[in-house]
């Protein structure tokens, strides 16, 4: 997410941070580079103008020019102004009403509304501990109705059925009535989308909104549509009293312009972002954390939260105890680690939240590929239980069978076993606290804080 923008801004900021002093000329040069990076990232022109003007105003003040580290001070100004544009504080979803709290989801066709409805239902059920009902008023696409029913079953939330012969307003009102009977906390109403904005579509959504009076009206934007996404949000905002925005497909948007533009253009906060295709690839939007990711400072807080919620703690403890007792790290343990990594959105998602990753060269980033881990898991799944526990027995005919069974080459199996053997050796060093002693010895060879002097 935001990889192009992040790469250009971190490069600009890195050059700036090394400057002993700032002058009018190098500040203007830096602002020119930042302006180009933002425009290339599809950030709306009015947003870019306001952003640059504000930074220039503060940067040319005595506070920066007289500071001991002017480069770092200017980086902080960029950071703070980005947060200001995207929203200074977390915009919580409003559920403060007599149940059921009704949430209306609107957007264009193809923006990911139906999947987003299910993702939001899952998040509210798990994070807010609420009972949730979903329903679809998209009478024009039977597939959308069926999709929501399937997703509701998958995430185990209530589903209110609908069909193409009903009127959208009737469906929404009936769902709320049913939710009241069953004492359900939240009703999420998925609406029909169109390929473009038209009067008929707007009139229908307005009628639904008027009939059900939702506490939240959330607009779903496909962030990959860039500048058009912001214009569409403005058109919807002129028709509906939007309370917030959900950005989808941010994992595929290397530019990130919509995230930086939408709040200022619509005046409405971004409340959630979709970060992948999976049903749990959905996050609350924290402006400060997103800005930290864009500027290559990482997002450790979100990483910690994901670790706590998505990692199987029992499995992790089991592997840790096994290693400490010296019982060996086998391929079944390795497969568990790969699956845990996948549950957190893959290695790319993980690295994107670590500080400094934005400054990595493209070649280094290209070496990190989740497909490689998928191949590894497929090969391990093609092994027998004995082979996973005792990889040393995997020879010629066994390698051939594993390769064919997983759709890979024998060279791939050889590579997996070699990589696993190296990891196994490393794990042996962890036995009985040996790694701790080794790290202490290393620290004694370095400076007081663990870094070479």
N, C-alpha and C positions, 0 to 999 in steps of 0.2 A: 504494500500500500504506500502511495506517494513516493515510490522509489526514485523517479526522475527528479522530482522537486527536491527531495531530501539530498540526493547526490549533489545537485548544483548548489544548494544553499550551504551544505556542510563544507563544500570546497571553498566557497566564497568566505564563509565565516572562519575557516581554518587559516586562510591567508590573512584575514583581518586580525585574528587573535595574536599573531606574532608581531604585530606592529608595536614599536615602542611608544609612538605618539601618533595621534590622528591629526590630519590637516583637512581643510575644506576640500582639497583635490581628491585625497584618497577616500574620504567619506562619500563624495559624489560618485567616484568610480565604483565603490562597493554598492551604493544604492542603484546604480545603473545595472549592475549584474543581478541584483536581487529583483529589480523590475522585470528584466528579461526572463529570469527563472519563473516568476509568477505568471507572466503572460503565456509562456510556453506550457505552463501547467494548466492552462485554461481558466485561470482566475479571472473573474469579470473585471473589465477595465475600471469602472468606478471604485471597486474595492482596491485595486492595485494603486490607483491615484491617492486614495485616502491613506492607505498603508504607508506608501513612500513619503507622503507629505508629513505624516505624524513622526516617522522615524527621523526625517531630516530636521524637523523642528527641535526635537529633543537632542539629537546627536550633535547639532551645531551649538548647543548650549555649553556654558562653562563647566557644568557638572561632568560632562564626558571629557572635554578637552583637558581639564585640570586633574582628572582622576589618575591614579597610579597605574592602572591597567586599562587604558582607553579601549583597546580591542575587545576585551572581555565585557566591558561596560556596554559597548554597542551591541554585542551579541545578546545581552540581557534585554536591551531595548527591543530588538527584533522579536525575541521570545515573548515578551510581555504584550507587544502590540498584536502579535498573531493570536494570542489568547483572547485579547480584547475583541478582535474581529469575530472569532468563532464562539465567543460566549465565555465570560469570566468565570462562571460557576456552572456546576453540573445542573442540568435542567431535569429534575425528577419528574416521572410520570405522575399525574394527578389522579388519585383514586379516592380522594376525600369527598365522598358523597354516599347517600343511602344506597346500599346494594340493590341491584347490580350496577356497578360502574360500567357505563357503556363507552366503548372505544370504536370510532369509525375510521376505517383504513381506506384511503383514496390514492389514486395514481394512474399513470398511463399503462396501457397493455404492454406486457413485457418487462415491467419494472421490477417484478418479483413480489408483487403484492400478496399473492396467496401463500407463498412460502414464508414471507415475512410475517403474515398473520399467525401462522403456526409457530414460528420462532419466538414471536412476542408472547404467545400463549404459554409456551414452555418456560420462558424466562420468568414470567409472572407467577407461574405455578411453583417453580423451584426456588426463586429468590425471594418472592414476597409471600410464599406459602398460601396462595389464594386458589380457590376453585374457579375454573375458567370454562366458558362455553364459547365456541366459534360457530359462525354461520356464514354462508355465501349468498349474496344477492346478485351474483353474476349469472343472470338467466340466459345470457347470450352464448355462454360457453359451458355446456354440460361437463366438459373435461375439467374445468376449474372447480365446479361443485364437487366432482368425484375426487379431485386431487386434495381438496381441503378435508373431505371425509376420511381419506386414507391417512393424511398427516395427523389428524385429530386422534385417530386410533393408535397411530405410532407413538405419539407423545402422551397418550392416556389423558385427554381432556374431553369434556362434553362436546358433542356435535349436534347442532340443530339442523335437521334435513331440510332441503329445499329442492325445487325442480323448475324447469324452464317455463312451465305454464303459470307460475305464480307471479305476482307483482312484487318488485324489490321492496317497496315500503311495507307491504303485508308480511313479507318474510322477516324483516328486521323487527317489526312490532311483535310478531308471534314468538320470536326467539327470546325477546326480553320478558314477555309474559311467562314463558316456560321457565326461564331462569329464576324469576321471582318465586314460582311454585316450588322449585327445587332448592331455593336459598343459595344460589350460585353467586359468587362475589363479583365476577367480571364477565361481560359479554363483548366479544370482539366481532365486529361486522365487516366482512370483506366485501368490497363493492366492485362493480364492473369497470374495466378499463377500456380505453380506445387507443387506436394507433395514433391519433392526434386529438387535439382539443377541439370539441365541437359543442354547440349550444344544447343539443339534445342530451349529451352526456352530463353537462353541467347542471341542467335542469333536473335530471334524475337524481344526482347526488345531493343537490340542494333540497329536494323533496324528502329524501331519506333523512337528511340531517335535521330538517324541521320536524319530522315525525317522531324522531327518537331522542333528540336533544342530547347528544353525547357529551361526556365530560372532557373527552380527548378526541380531537380530529387530527389524525396523523397522516401526513403526505409522504408517500414512498417515492423516492427518486433513485433511478439507476445512475450511479455516479459516473459511469463510463460514457454517458452522453454529454459530459462536460458542460459547456456553456449553455446548451439547450436545456439541460436539467434545471438550471437556475431560472431561465425564462418561463419554463413550464410551471415551476413552483410559484412564481409570481402570478401567473394567470389563475392558478387554483386558489391562491391566497386572496385574490380579488373577488372570488366567488364564494369561497367557504371561509368561515372563521377558524382557520387552522390554529392548532395549539402547539404543533411541533412537526419535525421532519425526521424521516428515517432514510439514511443513505444505504443503498444496497450495492453489492458487487464491488466493494472497496478493495478487495483482494486482487481484483483484475485491473484496477485503475492505477496506473503508474504515475498519473499526473496529480490527482488530488484537488483540482481546481474547484470542484463543486463544494467540497467541504469548507474551503476557505471563503466561498462566495455566498452560499445560500442564506446564512443567518443575516448578513447585512442587507441583502437584496429583499428578503421577505420579512425581516424583523422577527422571525420565528426561530426558536432554538432547535438544533439537531439533538434528538433525544437518544437515538440508537443508531448503530451501524452494523450492516451485515458484512462479515469478514470471510465468507466462504460459502460453499454450496450446502454443507452439512447443516442439519437442523439445530445444532448447538453452536454454530459459527455466527454468533450474534452477541454484540457487546453494548453495554450502556456507554453513551458518548461522554467522555471526560475531555473537555477542551485542552486542559493543561497537559494531559498525558499524550494526546495526539500531537500537540505542538512539539513535545519532547521527542517523539518518534521522528517527526519531519526534520528536526534539527540535529538528528543523529545522537540524541542524548539518552535514547532508550525509553523503556516504559516498565520499570521493574515492578511497580505496584500492581499493574494488570497481570504481569507474569506470575507474581506471587499468588494473586487471587485465582488465576487459572489453575495453578498447581494445586491449590487447596481444594478446588471444586472438581477438577477433571482427572486428577491422578488417583489411582486406586491405592490408598495409603497402606492397606493390608498387604498387597502384593509387594509394594516398595519396601516395607519393613521386613517381609519374609526374605527378600533377596539380600537386604543389608545384613540380617542375622546370619544368613547362609555364608556370606563372604567373610564376615568377622570370625566365624567358627572354622573357616578354612575348608568348607565342604565343596568348594568349587563352583564356578559360574558356568552353566551349560547353555546350549542353544535354546532351550525352552525359556530360560531366564532372559536371554538376549531377545527372543521374540516378544516376550512380555514388555521389555523396554521399548521396542519398536512400536508396539500397540499403544503404549502410554504416550509416546511422542506423537503418534497420529491423533490421539484424542485431544491433544493440545493444539491441533491445527497444523502439525507438521513442523519440520526443521526450519522452513522459511519464516513461518509465523513466530517461532521461538526466537530466532536470531534477530528478527525485526524489532524485538522488544529489548534487546541488549544494547547498552551504551556503546557508541563508536562504530556500529555496524554500517551506518550510512557512509562512513569514510572508506570502507573497503573497496578495492578496485573491482571492476565488473568481472574480471577473470576469476577472482576469488569467490564472488557471489555465485558465478555460474557453476562452480564446483559443488555447490550445495543444491541437491536435487532430491525431492521427496520420492520421485519415481524409483530411485536407487534403493530406498528403504522398502518400498512396495515389492520390488524384485526379491530382496533379501527375505522378506516375510513369506513370499510365495515358495521360495526354495526350502525354507525351514519347515513349512507346512507339508512339503512333499516328502519329508524324511519320516522314518519310523521313530517311535518313542525312544528306542535304544540308540538310534543314530543321534538324536538330539542330546541325549545324556552322555554319550561317548563318541564325540565327533572323530576321534582318532581311527575308528573302524571304517570311516567313509573312504573307500578306495575306488579303483577303476569302474567296475560294473555298477556300484552304488551311486557314484557320481553321475554316470550316464542316465540312470533311472531318475534321479532327482532333477537333473537338467530337463529331461523330456517331460516329466510330470509337472514342472513349473513353467514350461515354455521358455527355458533359457538355454544357454550354451554351457558346456563343461567348464570353459574358462571362467564363467560367472560363478559356478560352484567353487572352483579353486580360489577365486578372489574372496568369496564369502568366508571360506574356512581360514584363509590366511588372516583376514581382518579380525575374525573371531578369536583366533589364536593369540593375536597381539593384544586384544582386549582382555583375554583370559589371563595373560601374563601380568597385565596392569592390575587386574582385580586381585591377584595373589599377593601383590604388594600391600593391599589394604588389610590383609589378615593380621589380627591382633594388634592393630595400631601402628604397624610398620610405616604406613604412609605418613602418619603424624610425625614420627621421628625423622623421616626423610625430609619433610617440609621444614622442620626445625633446623636441620643441618644446612639446608639450602639458605634459610633466612640468615644464618650466621655468616654466610659468605657475602651477604648483600648489605645494603644500608639499613638504617634503623626501621624504616617503614616497609621493608620487603622489596624495594626497588633499587637497582644498581645506582651507585653514587658517581 
